[in-house]
Amino acid sequence: MSTPAWKRGMAAIALAGAAFGAQAVSYFSWQAVELPASSGASCGNGTPYRFFVNRTPFTSRTVVVYEGGGACWDQKACLGGSLLSASNPDGVAANYMQDLAHQLSTPFTARLDPLQSVRTQGWNIVFLPYCTGDVHTGNATAIYSDADATKPLAYSHRGAVNSEQVAAWLKANLSRPQQLLVTGFSAGGAGATSNYAVIRAALNPAKSALLADSGPLYPAPRSGSDEQYPSLRLQNRIRVAWGLDGPEGLVTKLLARYPGAGSAEDLGSVSTGLAKVFPQDRFGYALFQQDAVYSDFSYTKFHPEIAEAAPSMKPVLLNVLWRRDIANWLPELRSRPNVGYYVPYARDLLGSHCLTTLTFGGTAIQEARLKNVGSFIDNLLDDGGTPIRAYESRQVEQSTFGWLGEVVAWLVSLFPKA
């Protein structure tokens, strides 16, 4: 009888942990960790995968942050160059976190953020860059030649392998956390959800939570219709391109170890399946009702009527499908007592995509007396009761920077346009 996939995965993690051994410790600075090629980890272009750790001696509490970005399942998108295509197509440099833009991309990766404070800024911080084009979930090598058959592109979708190897390193080098938060934004939100069980199993925290920002895994049963489940075409495409339910795929391994974590027939089922497997943990999902970026990623390539629509109509058509997916999703989330959600209407930053990038400004749900998504995060990290469930009925776009943003916009308007 063959060894189950999850046991092979855990054995690999154990061996990798032993191979890593203890590393020299530094505090309050970013340590680059390069995973060896022998581990199978890599970026999409085959270069080494690196992640970054910023430790503190004052607590064992740890936050693991998955970086967002675009994704790919074709040659052009995997070469990068646009908002929705693969991020970091040239790999991750050893000095990646010396870039202030990366340090401040989200308040979760800062010790002292000039715009936003969050409780985890005093914790150990682990940052996982994104360079595999598969929302951190793949285990497949693809050959893409659809854009230029004379120059086929060999691309390594290794997001899930990278997470397994990161988990091994964390197990070997960090203390058992008193509290763990696994989070991510955009593609990182999907990655945080999909890899939550792997990170949690390695660190075995006393208390644990997930916060997935604007990277929803919507319900989309394979037997359903794509009219009822708008994300079905996307899910059917990526399950093949990224090897999700292949013999060594993330979905296969997850369900082999945790049969209650969902169904291979519906990739979105993991959102509540994890909550069933870990009933003592707390799970939070956040997104905007008017997200114009993730909806573009989810639907445009699969709906010619949207791709060919006039610029003024495309956002409207995208939002129809986005809201249909949300309507399918919320009842599923409400089915588990340890799952919460935070869904404001819109803000004037990046097409209302992501609540935890740059600042929490413009994410209030006033009718619920929640000043911003930080209230939701604090509640998620605390004990007791069902996490906050808030959906804004007021259809007003919020200002991300409040009166300061309005002043800046006014000043810009005084100067003549080129």
C-alpha positions as CSV (number, residue, x, y, z in Angstrom):
1,M,0.0,0.0,0.0
2,S,1.4,3.4,-0.9
3,T,2.2,6.0,1.7
4,P,-0.6,8.6,2.0
5,A,0.2,12.0,0.4
6,W,-0.1,13.9,3.7
7,K,2.4,11.5,5.4
8,R,4.9,12.0,2.6
9,G,4.4,15.7,3.0
10,M,5.0,15.7,6.7
11,A,8.0,13.4,6.3
12,A,9.5,15.9,3.9
13,I,8.8,18.7,6.4
14,A,10.5,16.8,9.2
15,L,13.6,16.0,7.0
16,A,13.8,19.6,5.9
17,G,13.5,20.8,9.4
18,A,16.4,18.6,10.4
19,A,18.4,19.7,7.5
20,F,17.9,23.4,8.3
21,G,19.0,23.0,11.9
22,A,19.2,26.0,14.2
23,Q,20.0,29.3,12.6
24,A,21.9,32.3,14.0
25,V,19.3,34.6,15.7
26,S,19.1,38.4,15.1
27,Y,16.4,40.7,16.4
28,F,14.5,43.7,15.0
29,S,16.0,43.3,11.6
30,W,15.0,41.4,8.5
31,Q,16.8,38.1,8.1
32,A,16.7,36.6,4.6
33,V,16.2,32.8,4.5
34,E,17.0,31.1,1.2
35,L,15.5,27.7,0.7
36,P,17.8,25.1,-0.9
37,A,17.1,24.0,-4.4
38,S,17.2,20.4,-3.1
39,S,14.0,21.1,-1.2
40,G,12.0,21.7,-4.4
41,A,11.3,25.3,-3.5
42,S,11.7,28.0,-6.1
43,C,10.3,31.0,-7.8
44,G,8.5,30.7,-11.1
45,N,11.7,31.3,-13.1
46,G,13.6,28.7,-11.2
47,T,15.6,31.0,-9.0
48,P,15.8,30.3,-5.2
49,Y,12.8,31.1,-3.0
50,R,13.6,33.5,-0.2
51,F,11.4,34.6,2.7
52,F,12.1,37.0,5.5
53,V,11.9,36.9,9.3
54,N,12.0,39.8,11.8
55,R,12.2,38.4,15.3
56,T,11.7,39.9,18.8
57,P,13.1,38.4,22.1
58,F,10.0,39.6,24.0
59,T,7.3,37.3,22.8
60,S,6.7,34.0,21.0
61,R,3.6,35.4,19.3
62,T,4.1,35.2,15.5
63,V,2.4,36.6,12.4
64,V,3.0,35.0,9.0
65,V,2.2,37.3,6.1
66,Y,1.6,36.1,2.5
67,E,2.4,38.8,-0.1
68,G,-0.2,39.6,-2.7
69,G,0.1,40.2,-6.5
70,G,-1.2,38.8,-9.8
71,A,-1.3,35.3,-11.1
72,C,-0.8,33.4,-14.4
73,W,-1.8,30.4,-16.4
74,D,-0.5,31.6,-19.8
75,Q,2.9,32.7,-21.2
76,K,2.3,36.4,-21.3
77,A,0.9,36.7,-17.8
78,C,3.7,34.5,-16.4
79,L,6.3,37.0,-17.8
80,G,4.8,39.7,-15.6
81,G,4.5,43.4,-16.3
82,S,0.9,44.2,-15.3
83,L,-1.2,44.4,-12.1
84,L,-2.9,41.1,-12.7
85,S,0.0,39.1,-14.1
86,A,2.7,37.2,-12.1
87,S,4.6,39.2,-9.5
88,N,8.3,39.2,-9.1
89,P,9.0,37.4,-12.5
90,D,12.7,37.8,-11.9
91,G,12.6,36.2,-8.5
92,V,13.1,37.5,-5.0
93,A,16.4,39.3,-4.2
94,A,18.2,38.8,-0.9
95,N,17.7,42.5,-0.1
96,Y,14.0,42.4,-0.9
97,M,12.9,43.7,2.5
98,Q,15.4,46.6,2.5
99,D,12.9,48.3,0.1
100,L,10.7,50.6,2.1
101,A,7.8,50.0,-0.3
102,H,7.9,46.3,0.7
103,Q,8.3,47.0,4.4
104,L,5.3,49.4,4.4
105,S,3.1,47.5,1.8
106,T,1.0,46.4,4.8
107,P,1.0,47.4,8.5
108,F,1.7,43.7,9.3
109,T,5.3,44.0,8.0
110,A,6.3,47.1,10.0
111,R,7.6,47.5,13.5
112,L,6.7,51.2,13.5
113,D,4.3,52.2,10.7
114,P,3.8,55.9,10.1
115,L,0.2,55.4,8.9
116,Q,-1.2,52.5,10.9
117,S,-0.6,50.5,14.1
118,V,-1.7,46.9,14.5
119,R,-1.2,44.6,17.5
120,T,1.2,42.2,15.6
121,Q,3.8,44.9,15.1
122,G,5.3,43.8,18.4
123,W,5.3,40.1,17.4
124,N,7.7,37.9,15.4
125,I,7.0,38.7,11.8
126,V,7.4,36.2,8.9
127,F,7.0,37.6,5.4
128,L,6.5,35.3,2.4
129,P,7.1,37.1,-0.9
130,Y,5.1,36.0,-4.0
131,C,6.9,34.9,-7.1
132,T,5.2,31.7,-8.3
133,G,2.1,33.0,-10.1
134,D,-0.2,30.5,-8.4
135,V,-1.5,32.4,-5.3
136,H,1.0,30.4,-3.2
137,T,-0.8,27.1,-4.0
138,G,0.9,25.4,-6.9
139,N,2.9,22.2,-7.3
140,A,3.4,21.8,-11.1
141,T,5.8,22.7,-13.9
142,A,4.1,24.2,-16.9
143,I,5.4,24.9,-20.4
144,Y,3.7,27.9,-21.9
145,S,4.0,28.7,-25.6
146,D,0.7,30.4,-26.4
147,A,2.2,33.8,-26.9
148,D,5.4,32.8,-28.7
149,A,5.8,29.2,-29.8
150,T,9.4,29.8,-30.7
151,K,10.3,30.7,-27.1
152,P,8.4,28.4,-24.8
153,L,8.4,29.3,-21.2
154,A,9.1,26.7,-18.5
155,Y,7.4,28.0,-15.4
156,S,7.6,26.6,-11.9
157,H,4.3,26.9,-10.0
158,R,5.8,26.0,-6.6
159,G,3.8,28.1,-4.1
160,A,2.6,25.1,-2.0
161,V,6.1,23.6,-2.0
162,N,7.5,26.9,-0.8
163,S,5.0,27.0,2.1
164,E,5.8,23.5,3.1
165,Q,9.5,24.3,3.3
166,V,8.9,27.6,5.1
167,A,6.9,25.7,7.6
168,A,9.8,23.3,8.1
169,W,12.2,26.2,8.7
170,L,9.8,27.9,11.2
171,K,9.4,24.6,13.1
172,A,13.2,24.3,13.4
173,N,14.0,27.9,14.2
174,L,11.1,29.5,16.1
175,S,9.6,28.7,19.5
176,R,6.1,27.4,19.8
177,P,4.0,30.5,19.5
178,Q,1.7,31.5,22.3
179,Q,-0.4,33.0,19.5
180,L,-0.3,32.7,15.7
181,L,-1.9,34.8,13.0
182,V,-1.7,33.7,9.4
183,T,-2.7,36.5,7.0
184,G,-2.3,37.8,3.5
185,F,-3.7,40.3,1.0
186,S,-5.0,39.6,-2.5
187,A,-3.2,36.5,-3.9
188,G,-1.7,36.3,-0.4
189,G,-5.2,36.1,1.1
190,A,-5.9,33.0,-1.0
191,G,-2.5,31.7,-0.1
192,A,-2.9,32.3,3.6
193,T,-6.2,30.4,3.6
194,S,-4.9,27.5,1.5
195,N,-1.7,27.0,3.5
196,Y,-3.1,27.8,6.9
197,A,-3.1,24.1,8.0
198,V,0.5,23.6,6.9
199,I,1.8,26.6,8.9
200,R,-0.4,25.8,11.9
201,A,0.7,22.1,12.0
202,A,4.4,23.1,12.0
203,L,4.2,25.7,14.7
204,N,1.5,24.1,16.8
205,P,0.4,27.4,18.5
206,A,-1.4,27.6,21.7
207,K,-3.9,29.9,20.0
208,S,-4.4,30.6,16.3
209,A,-6.3,32.7,13.7
210,L,-6.5,33.3,10.0
211,L,-7.2,36.7,8.4
212,A,-7.6,36.5,4.6
213,D,-7.9,39.9,3.0
214,S,-9.4,40.2,-0.5
215,G,-8.4,36.8,-1.8
216,P,-11.6,34.9,-1.4
217,L,-12.1,31.3,-2.2
218,Y,-15.7,31.5,-3.4
219,P,-18.0,28.4,-3.5
220,A,-17.9,26.9,-6.9
221,P,-18.9,23.2,-7.0
222,R,-17.6,21.5,-10.1
223,S,-21.1,20.1,-10.8
224,G,-22.7,23.6,-10.6
225,S,-23.3,26.0,-13.4
226,D,-20.9,28.9,-14.1
227,E,-24.0,31.2,-14.2
228,Q,-24.8,30.5,-10.6
229,Y,-21.1,30.2,-9.5
230,P,-19.1,32.9,-11.4
231,S,-15.7,31.7,-10.1
232,L,-16.2,28.2,-11.4
233,R,-14.4,28.8,-14.7
234,L,-11.4,30.3,-12.9
235,Q,-11.2,27.4,-10.4
236,N,-11.4,24.8,-13.1
237,R,-8.6,26.5,-15.0
238,I,-6.2,26.8,-12.1
239,R,-6.8,23.3,-10.6
240,V,-5.2,22.0,-13.8
241,A,-2.6,24.7,-14.5
242,W,-1.2,24.7,-10.9
243,G,-1.7,21.0,-10.1
244,L,-4.0,21.7,-7.2
245,D,-5.7,18.3,-7.1
246,G,-2.9,16.3,-8.7
247,P,-1.2,13.4,-6.8
248,E,1.1,15.9,-5.0
249,G,-1.2,18.9,-5.2
250,L,-2.1,21.1,-2.3
251,V,-5.7,20.1,-2.3
252,T,-4.9,16.4,-2.4
253,K,-2.5,16.6,0.5
254,L,-4.8,18.8,2.6
255,L,-7.8,16.5,2.2
256,A,-5.7,13.4,2.8
257,R,-4.6,14.7,6.1
258,Y,-7.8,16.6,7.0
259,P,-10.8,15.0,5.3
260,G,-13.2,17.5,6.8
261,A,-11.3,20.4,5.4
262,G,-13.4,20.6,2.2
263,S,-14.0,18.8,-1.1
264,A,-11.8,18.6,-4.2
265,E,-15.1,19.1,-6.1
266,D,-15.3,22.7,-4.7
267,L,-12.1,24.6,-4.0
268,G,-14.1,27.2,-2.1
269,S,-15.2,24.7,0.5
270,V,-11.8,25.1,2.3
271,S,-12.9,28.5,3.7
272,T,-15.3,26.8,6.1
273,G,-13.8,23.4,6.1
274,L,-10.7,24.7,8.0
275,A,-13.0,26.1,10.6
276,K,-14.6,22.7,11.0
277,V,-11.2,21.0,11.3
278,F,-9.9,23.6,13.8
279,P,-13.0,24.6,15.9
280,Q,-10.9,26.3,18.5
281,D,-9.3,28.7,16.0
282,R,-10.8,31.9,14.6
283,F,-11.2,32.6,10.9
284,G,-11.8,36.0,9.4
285,Y,-12.4,37.0,5.8
286,A,-12.4,40.6,4.5
287,L,-13.1,42.3,1.2
288,F,-14.8,45.2,-0.5
289,Q,-18.2,44.9,-2.2
290,Q,-16.8,47.1,-5.1
291,D,-13.4,45.3,-5.5
292,A,-12.6,46.0,-9.2
293,V,-9.2,44.2,-9.2
294,Y,-9.8,40.7,-7.9
295,S,-13.1,40.6,-9.9
296,D,-11.1,41.5,-13.0
297,F,-8.7,38.7,-12.3
298,S,-11.5,36.2,-11.6
299,Y,-13.8,36.9,-14.5
300,T,-12.4,38.9,-17.5
301,K,-10.4,36.1,-19.1
302,F,-13.3,33.7,-18.9
303,H,-16.1,36.0,-20.1
304,P,-15.6,37.4,-23.6
305,E,-18.6,39.8,-23.1
306,I,-16.7,41.4,-20.2
307,A,-13.3,41.4,-22.0
308,E,-14.9,43.1,-25.0
309,A,-17.2,45.5,-23.1
310,A,-16.8,49.3,-23.3
311,P,-14.5,50.7,-20.5
312,S,-17.5,52.3,-18.9
313,M,-19.5,49.0,-18.8
314,K,-16.7,46.6,-17.8
315,P,-16.7,47.5,-14.0
316,V,-20.5,47.2,-13.9
317,L,-20.5,43.7,-15.5
318,L,-17.6,42.6,-13.2
319,N,-19.5,43.7,-10.1
320,V,-22.6,41.8,-11.1
321,L,-20.6,38.6,-10.9
322,W,-18.6,39.6,-7.9
323,R,-21.8,40.2,-5.9
324,R,-23.2,36.9,-7.0
325,D,-20.2,35.2,-5.7
326,I,-20.4,37.1,-2.4
327,A,-24.1,36.1,-2.1
328,N,-23.1,32.5,-2.4
329,W,-20.2,32.9,0.0
330,L,-21.7,34.6,3.1
331,P,-24.2,31.9,4.0
332,E,-21.4,29.4,3.9
333,L,-19.3,31.5,6.2
334,R,-22.2,31.9,8.6
335,S,-22.5,28.1,8.9
336,R,-19.5,27.9,11.3
337,P,-19.5,29.7,14.7
338,N,-15.8,30.4,14.6
339,V,-15.9,32.3,11.2
340,G,-16.4,36.1,10.8
341,Y,-16.4,38.5,7.9
342,Y,-15.9,42.2,7.3
343,V,-17.3,43.6,4.0
344,P,-17.4,47.4,3.6
345,Y,-18.7,49.0,0.4
346,A,-15.7,50.8,-1.2
347,R,-12.7,53.1,-0.7
348,D,-10.8,55.3,-3.0
349,L,-7.6,53.2,-3.2
350,L,-6.5,50.6,-5.8
351,G,-10.0,50.0,-7.1
352,S,-11.3,49.1,-3.6
353,H,-9.0,46.2,-3.6
354,C,-7.5,45.1,-0.2
355,L,-8.3,46.5,3.3
356,T,-4.9,45.9,4.9
357,T,-2.5,47.3,2.3
358,L,-0.8,50.6,3.2
359,T,-3.3,51.7,5.8
360,F,-6.7,50.7,7.3
361,G,-8.1,54.1,6.4
362,G,-11.4,54.2,4.6
363,T,-12.5,50.7,5.8
364,A,-15.0,51.8,8.5
365,I,-18.5,50.2,8.8
366,Q,-20.2,53.0,10.6
367,E,-23.6,51.3,11.0
368,A,-21.8,48.6,13.0
369,R,-19.8,51.2,14.9
370,L,-16.5,49.8,13.6
371,K,-14.0,52.5,12.8
372,N,-11.9,50.4,10.5
373,V,-10.8,46.8,9.8
374,G,-8.5,47.1,12.8
375,S,-11.5,46.5,15.0
376,F,-12.3,43.3,13.2
377,I,-8.6,42.2,13.5
378,D,-8.5,42.9,17.2
379,N,-11.7,41.0,17.7
380,L,-10.3,38.1,15.7
381,L,-7.2,37.9,17.9
382,D,-9.3,38.0,21.1
383,D,-11.0,35.0,22.7
384,G,-14.7,34.5,23.1
385,G,-17.7,34.2,20.9
386,T,-18.3,34.3,17.1
387,P,-15.9,36.7,15.3
388,I,-17.5,39.9,14.0
389,R,-19.8,39.6,11.0
390,A,-20.3,43.0,9.4
391,Y,-21.6,43.9,5.9
392,E,-22.1,47.5,5.1
393,S,-25.4,48.5,3.6
394,R,-24.4,52.2,3.1
395,Q,-23.2,52.5,-0.6
396,V,-20.7,55.3,-0.2
397,E,-17.0,55.2,-1.2
398,Q,-14.8,56.1,1.7
399,S,-11.7,58.4,1.6
400,T,-8.6,56.4,2.5
401,F,-6.7,59.3,3.9
402,G,-9.7,61.4,5.2
403,W,-9.3,65.2,5.2
404,L,-5.5,64.9,4.5
405,G,-6.3,63.1,1.2
406,E,-8.9,65.7,0.3
407,V,-6.3,68.5,0.9
408,V,-3.7,66.7,-1.2
409,A,-6.2,66.2,-4.0
410,W,-7.2,69.9,-3.8
411,L,-3.5,71.0,-4.0
412,V,-2.9,68.8,-7.0
413,S,-6.0,70.3,-8.8
414,L,-4.4,73.8,-8.5
415,F,-1.6,72.8,-10.9
416,P,-2.2,72.8,-14.6
417,K,-2.3,69.3,-16.2
418,A,0.4,68.5,-18.8
